Amino acid sequence: MLWGKILLNSVYVPSDPEAARTWFTIAANAQYGPGHNMLGRCFHFGWGCRQDFQQAARCYARAAELGDEWGRYNLGILTMRGLGVTQDLATALACFRQAAHAGHAKSMNLYARFLEEGWTIPRDRQAALSWYRRSAEGGDYRGQHNYATFLLEAGKPDQALHLWEQAARTATPDILQAMARTLAGMDRPEAATLRETVETRLKAIL
């Protein structure tokens, strides 16, 4: 399993997605939840095989059945977007809620989003705030960004800037761009400095 991950993205050995998928298949055949999840990601993104969302969903579902919260989260993503399965926000919510309660930080952020927006669940801003905080504490950059946004609205810019500084290290372009827009509207030297860092990272990855 670990060797499969190394074959996907290590800087020390040549990338070999097909061989990686073979190792994930071995792990999945041994009924190892993370193996099913990684095999699902291969089908999800076309790593070493043809992209197949339906097969990815089946792999993620089996991973979830075996208690793998990454698999449950990924199944929720496909279900939320209607990729490989019928779009079903209630089922996606159930995936994110269960994984969130099991301690999965990315699922906490999406569970919070459902609560904030009232998607198939009564809108509850305070509960959303609590779950964004837990996601941020768990290290998820989206959770950090969303919780920082709440903190800024609550008049706590120093705490918000601290979280954005953490999020900037691993955030994807969409979150970095959102951060840059917010930082541009803050009349604080620390915000200007962080905005420069964010824009530098954006240039490096776009």
Secondary structure as GFF3:
##gff-version 3
##sequence-region A 1 206
A	DSSP	alpha_helix	2	9	.	.	.	ID=ss1
A	DSSP	alpha_helix	17	29	.	.	.	ID=ss2
A	DSSP	alpha_helix	33	45	.	.	.	ID=ss3
A	DSSP	alpha_helix	53	65	.	.	.	ID=ss4
A	DSSP	alpha_helix	69	81	.	.	.	ID=ss5
A	DSSP	alpha_helix	89	101	.	.	.	ID=ss6
A	DSSP	alpha_helix	105	117	.	.	.	ID=ss7
A	DSSP	alpha_helix	125	137	.	.	.	ID=ss8
A	DSSP	alpha_helix	141	153	.	.	.	ID=ss9
A	DSSP	alpha_helix	157	167	.	.	.	ID=ss10
A	DSSP	alpha_helix	173	184	.	.	.	ID=ss11
A	DSSP	alpha_helix	189	205	.	.	.	ID=ss12
###
